[in-house]
Amino acid sequence: MKKVLSLALLSLFTPLAAAQGLGNLRIMAPASPGGGWDQTSRAIQTVLQNENIVKPVQVFNVPGAGGTIGLAQLYNAKGDGNLLMTMGLVMVGAIQTNNSKVDLSRVTPIARLTGEYEVVVVPAASPYKNMKDLAAAWKANPGAVAFAGGSAGGTDHMLVGLLAKEAGVDPRKMNYVPFSGGGETLAAVLGNQVAAGVAGYGEFEAQIKAGKLRAIGISAPKRQAGIAVPTFKEQGLNVDLANWRGIVAPPGISASEKAALVAALDKMHASKEWKDLLATRNWTDLYLSGSKFDVYLKLEANRTRNILKDIGLVK
C-alpha cells in the first residue's frame, strides 16, 4: 500500500510532457548567442523547466545564413520528437533570398510565440510630420527618400516594400539602405543621412522618448498599449507586419509526438511566468499553436515570396 501511494505521489510531480513521451528536450537557436532567436530559446527553456512542464531542456546554437543552416540540420533530424527549433519571419525571407534547398514545408510547425511591430521614424526636425507627408514626397521622387533598416530582404526591407506599394511607389525604385545592426540604422537617421529609419519599436524607443526621433507609423493592425504611434492603416496605408518568432520540429514525427510538443507549449504560454516574461521583455504575445500555425506559416511564406519578388530580390 505504501509503495502504491508513493508512486501516486511521485506521478504528481512528473513533468507533463515527460508523461506524454517528451524528455531531454533540445531547442536549436539557428543563430549566434545573444540574438533574438537565442533569447527566445532560452526563455522557453527557463519557463518549461521552472513550471515543471519538461525537464531537462537544452539550448544549442547553429548560426549562419539567416537560420537556413540550422533549418537543414533540423530537416536531417527526421523523426526526432524531442527536438525543436526557434525561427521566425526573418527565416521565411532568408530561405528565399539564400535559395535554401530546405523550406518550411519540410518541417513540423508547432507554435507562433511572440512578435514585435515595426515603426518608421524620422529625425525630430524632419519636415515629415506623419506618413501622409512622407508618402507624398516619396511618390514624387522615390530615389530622393532614403530608408535605413536591417539587412537586405529582412523584415525592415519587406516593410518598406509593402509601404512603397501602398504609397504608389515602384518597390524596385525605392532607396533602401541596409545596415547590419540597429545601432548603425539609428546613427544614419540621427545623422540625417537618410529620410527615415525602420526597425522594431524597441530599438528606437529610447530616442523616441528623448525627443530625438519622431515615430510616424507602426506596423500593428491596431494601436498598441503604451505606444503613442498611429498605425499605417489609420493613415491610409493598408499595411501590417509583425516580426514574429515561432517554434518548429523536424519532419516525420508522429501525431502523438506533435500533440505532446503543442501541449507543452500551450501550458507554457498559459503560465504566469511566461506572461511576466513577455511583459518584462516587451514582447508582444502572438501565440498560435497546432493546425492554426500550420495554415499561418503557409500563408506567410507566400506573402513573403510576393514581397521579395516586388522588391526584386527573388524571381
C-alpha positions as CSV (number, residue, x, y, z in Angstrom):
1,M,0.0,0.0,0.0
2,K,2.8,2.4,0.9
3,K,4.6,1.6,-2.4
4,V,1.4,2.3,-4.4
5,L,0.9,5.6,-2.5
6,S,4.5,6.7,-3.1
7,L,4.2,6.0,-6.8
8,A,0.9,8.0,-6.9
9,L,2.6,10.9,-5.2
10,L,5.6,10.7,-7.5
11,S,3.3,11.0,-10.5
12,L,2.0,14.3,-9.3
13,F,5.5,15.8,-9.7
14,T,6.2,14.2,-13.1
15,P,6.6,16.9,-15.8
16,L,3.5,17.0,-18.1
17,A,5.4,16.5,-21.3
18,A,7.5,13.7,-19.8
19,A,4.3,11.8,-19.1
20,Q,3.4,12.4,-22.8
21,G,6.7,10.9,-24.0
22,L,8.9,14.1,-24.1
23,G,12.2,14.0,-22.3
24,N,15.7,15.5,-22.8
25,L,14.2,18.2,-25.0
26,R,16.6,20.1,-27.1
27,I,16.0,23.6,-28.6
28,M,18.1,24.8,-31.5
29,A,18.7,28.5,-31.8
30,P,19.7,28.8,-35.5
31,A,21.8,32.0,-34.8
32,S,24.7,33.1,-32.6
33,P,24.2,33.5,-28.8
34,G,22.6,36.8,-27.7
35,G,20.3,37.4,-30.6
36,G,16.5,37.3,-30.7
37,W,16.2,33.6,-31.5
38,D,18.7,32.7,-28.9
39,Q,16.9,34.8,-26.2
40,T,13.6,33.3,-27.2
41,S,15.0,29.7,-27.0
42,R,16.5,30.3,-23.5
43,A,13.3,31.9,-22.3
44,I,11.3,28.8,-23.4
45,Q,13.9,26.6,-21.7
46,T,13.6,28.6,-18.4
47,V,9.8,28.5,-18.3
48,L,9.4,24.9,-19.4
49,Q,11.8,23.8,-16.6
50,N,10.6,26.2,-13.9
51,E,7.0,25.3,-14.5
52,N,7.9,21.6,-14.4
53,I,6.5,21.0,-17.9
54,V,9.6,19.5,-19.4
55,K,12.9,18.6,-17.8
56,P,15.7,18.7,-18.8
57,V,15.8,21.3,-21.7
58,Q,19.0,22.1,-23.5
59,V,19.6,25.0,-25.9
60,F,22.3,24.9,-28.5
61,N,23.3,27.3,-31.3
62,V,23.7,26.7,-35.1
63,P,24.4,30.1,-36.6
64,G,24.6,31.1,-40.3
65,A,22.7,32.1,-43.4
66,G,19.6,33.6,-41.8
67,G,18.9,30.4,-39.9
68,T,18.9,28.2,-43.0
69,I,22.0,26.2,-41.9
70,G,20.1,25.2,-38.7
71,L,17.0,24.5,-40.8
72,A,18.9,22.0,-42.9
73,Q,20.1,20.3,-39.7
74,L,16.6,20.1,-38.4
75,Y,15.4,18.5,-41.7
76,N,18.1,15.9,-41.4
77,A,16.9,15.0,-37.9
78,K,13.7,13.4,-39.3
79,G,11.5,11.7,-36.8
80,D,13.2,13.3,-33.7
81,G,10.3,14.1,-31.4
82,N,12.5,15.7,-28.7
83,L,14.0,18.5,-30.9
84,L,12.6,21.9,-31.6
85,M,14.0,24.9,-33.5
86,T,13.2,28.6,-32.9
87,M,12.6,30.5,-36.1
88,G,10.5,33.4,-37.5
89,L,9.8,35.8,-40.3
90,V,13.5,36.5,-40.9
91,M,14.0,32.8,-41.7
92,V,11.0,32.8,-44.0
93,G,12.7,35.5,-46.1
94,A,16.2,34.0,-45.8
95,I,15.0,30.7,-47.2
96,Q,14.1,32.6,-50.4
97,T,17.0,35.0,-50.7
98,N,19.5,32.3,-49.9
99,N,17.9,29.8,-52.3
100,S,17.8,27.3,-49.4
101,K,17.2,23.7,-50.6
102,V,15.0,23.1,-47.5
103,D,12.0,25.3,-46.9
104,L,9.4,25.4,-44.1
105,S,7.1,23.0,-46.0
106,R,9.6,20.3,-44.9
107,V,9.2,20.8,-41.1
108,T,6.5,20.3,-38.5
109,P,5.0,23.6,-37.3
110,I,4.4,23.8,-33.6
111,A,3.6,27.3,-32.5
112,R,4.0,31.0,-33.2
113,L,5.1,32.7,-29.9
114,T,5.9,36.4,-29.9
115,G,6.4,39.3,-32.2
116,E,7.4,42.9,-32.4
117,Y,5.8,45.5,-34.6
118,E,8.0,47.8,-36.7
119,V,8.0,51.6,-36.7
120,V,9.1,54.2,-39.2
121,V,10.9,57.1,-37.5
122,V,12.3,60.4,-38.7
123,P,14.6,62.9,-37.0
124,A,12.8,65.3,-34.7
125,A,13.4,68.2,-37.1
126,S,12.2,66.4,-40.2
127,P,9.5,68.1,-42.3
128,Y,7.6,64.8,-42.4
129,K,5.1,65.0,-39.6
130,N,3.2,61.8,-40.5
131,M,3.1,59.0,-43.1
132,K,1.0,61.0,-45.5
133,D,3.7,63.7,-45.7
134,L,6.4,61.1,-46.2
135,A,4.4,59.1,-48.7
136,A,3.7,62.3,-50.8
137,A,7.4,63.2,-51.0
138,W,8.3,59.5,-51.7
139,K,5.8,59.2,-54.6
140,A,7.0,62.5,-56.1
141,N,10.7,61.4,-56.1
142,P,11.2,57.8,-55.0
143,G,15.0,57.9,-55.1
144,A,15.3,61.0,-53.0
145,V,13.6,59.5,-50.0
146,A,16.1,57.0,-48.4
147,F,15.1,54.5,-45.7
148,A,17.6,52.9,-43.4
149,G,17.0,49.4,-41.9
150,G,18.4,46.0,-41.4
151,S,19.8,43.5,-43.9
152,A,18.5,43.3,-47.4
153,G,15.5,41.0,-47.6
154,G,14.9,41.2,-43.9
155,T,11.7,42.3,-42.0
156,D,12.6,46.0,-42.3
157,H,13.2,45.8,-46.0
158,M,10.0,43.9,-46.5
159,L,8.0,46.5,-44.6
160,V,9.4,49.3,-46.8
161,G,8.4,47.3,-49.9
162,L,4.9,46.9,-48.6
163,L,4.6,50.6,-47.8
164,A,6.0,51.5,-51.2
165,K,3.3,49.6,-53.0
166,E,0.6,51.2,-50.8
167,A,2.1,54.7,-51.4
168,G,2.1,54.2,-55.2
169,V,5.9,53.8,-55.4
170,D,7.5,51.0,-57.5
171,P,9.3,48.9,-54.9
172,R,12.2,48.3,-57.3
173,K,12.9,52.0,-57.4
174,M,12.8,52.7,-53.7
175,N,16.0,53.8,-52.0
176,Y,16.7,51.3,-49.2
177,V,20.0,51.4,-47.3
178,P,20.7,48.2,-45.4
179,F,22.8,48.0,-42.2
180,S,24.0,45.1,-40.2
181,G,22.7,46.3,-36.9
182,G,20.2,48.6,-35.2
183,G,22.9,50.9,-33.9
184,E,24.0,51.7,-37.5
185,T,20.5,52.4,-38.6
186,L,19.9,54.7,-35.6
187,A,23.1,56.6,-36.4
188,A,22.1,57.1,-40.0
189,V,18.7,58.6,-39.0
190,L,20.1,60.8,-36.3
191,G,22.9,61.9,-38.6
192,N,20.3,62.9,-41.3
193,Q,22.0,60.5,-43.8
194,V,18.5,59.1,-44.7
195,A,15.0,60.5,-44.6
196,A,13.6,57.7,-42.3
197,G,14.6,54.6,-40.4
198,V,12.8,51.3,-39.9
199,A,13.2,48.8,-37.1
200,G,11.3,47.2,-34.2
201,Y,9.9,49.8,-31.8
202,G,12.2,48.7,-29.0
203,E,15.3,49.6,-31.0
204,F,14.2,53.3,-31.3
205,E,12.2,53.6,-28.0
206,A,14.8,55.5,-26.0
207,Q,15.4,58.1,-28.7
208,I,11.7,58.5,-29.3
209,K,11.1,59.1,-25.6
210,A,14.1,61.5,-25.5
211,G,12.5,63.6,-28.3
212,K,15.4,63.0,-30.8
213,L,13.2,60.9,-33.1
214,R,9.6,61.0,-34.1
215,A,7.8,57.8,-34.8
216,I,5.2,58.4,-37.6
217,G,3.8,55.0,-38.1
218,I,3.7,51.4,-36.6
219,S,3.0,48.2,-38.5
220,A,0.4,46.9,-36.0
221,P,-3.2,46.1,-37.0
222,K,-4.4,48.4,-34.2
223,R,-2.9,50.9,-31.7
224,Q,-0.6,49.4,-29.2
225,A,-1.0,50.0,-25.4
226,G,1.8,52.2,-24.1
227,I,3.0,53.2,-27.6
228,A,1.6,56.6,-28.8
229,V,2.2,55.9,-32.5
230,P,-0.6,55.8,-35.2
231,T,-0.9,52.7,-37.3
232,F,-0.2,52.8,-41.1
233,K,-3.7,51.7,-41.6
234,E,-5.0,54.8,-39.8
235,Q,-3.1,56.9,-42.2
236,G,-4.4,55.3,-45.4
237,L,-1.7,52.7,-45.9
238,N,-3.1,49.2,-45.6
239,V,0.0,47.5,-44.2
240,D,0.5,45.5,-41.1
241,L,3.6,43.3,-40.4
242,A,4.9,41.6,-37.3
243,N,8.5,40.4,-36.9
244,W,7.3,37.2,-35.3
245,R,9.1,34.2,-33.7
246,G,7.9,30.7,-33.5
247,I,8.9,27.0,-33.0
248,V,9.0,24.1,-35.4
249,A,10.0,20.5,-35.1
250,P,11.7,18.1,-37.6
251,P,9.6,16.3,-40.3
252,G,8.5,12.8,-39.8
253,I,7.4,13.0,-36.1
254,S,4.3,11.1,-35.1
255,A,0.9,12.8,-34.5
256,S,1.2,11.9,-30.8
257,E,4.7,13.5,-30.6
258,K,3.5,16.7,-32.3
259,A,0.5,16.8,-29.9
260,A,2.9,16.4,-26.9
261,L,5.0,19.3,-28.1
262,V,2.0,21.5,-28.8
263,A,0.5,20.7,-25.3
264,A,3.8,21.6,-23.6
265,L,4.0,25.0,-25.3
266,D,0.2,25.6,-24.7
267,K,0.9,25.0,-21.0
268,M,4.0,27.2,-21.0
269,H,2.0,30.0,-22.7
270,A,-0.7,29.8,-20.1
271,S,1.7,30.1,-17.2
272,K,2.1,33.3,-15.1
273,E,5.9,33.1,-15.5
274,W,5.6,33.3,-19.3
275,K,3.2,36.2,-19.1
276,D,5.5,38.0,-16.7
277,L,8.5,37.3,-19.0
278,L,6.6,38.8,-22.0
279,A,5.9,42.0,-20.0
280,T,9.5,42.3,-18.8
281,R,11.0,42.0,-22.2
282,N,8.3,44.0,-24.0
283,W,7.5,41.0,-26.3
284,T,4.0,41.1,-27.9
285,D,2.0,37.9,-27.3
286,L,1.1,36.4,-30.8
287,Y,0.5,32.8,-29.7
288,L,-0.9,30.5,-32.3
289,S,-0.4,26.7,-32.0
290,G,-1.1,23.5,-33.8
291,S,-3.1,23.5,-37.0
292,K,-3.7,27.2,-36.9
293,F,0.1,27.8,-37.1
294,D,0.3,25.3,-39.9
295,V,-2.1,27.4,-42.0
296,Y,-0.4,30.7,-41.0
297,L,3.0,29.5,-41.9
298,K,1.9,28.6,-45.5
299,L,0.2,32.0,-45.9
300,E,3.3,33.9,-44.6
301,A,5.6,32.0,-46.9
302,N,3.5,33.0,-49.9
303,R,3.2,36.6,-48.7
304,T,7.0,36.9,-48.1
305,R,7.8,35.5,-51.6
306,N,5.5,38.1,-53.2
307,I,7.0,40.9,-51.3
308,L,10.6,39.9,-52.2
309,K,9.6,39.5,-55.8
310,D,8.2,43.0,-55.8
311,I,11.4,44.3,-54.3
312,G,13.4,42.4,-56.9
313,L,15.3,40.1,-54.6
314,V,13.8,36.9,-55.9
315,K,12.5,35.8,-59.2
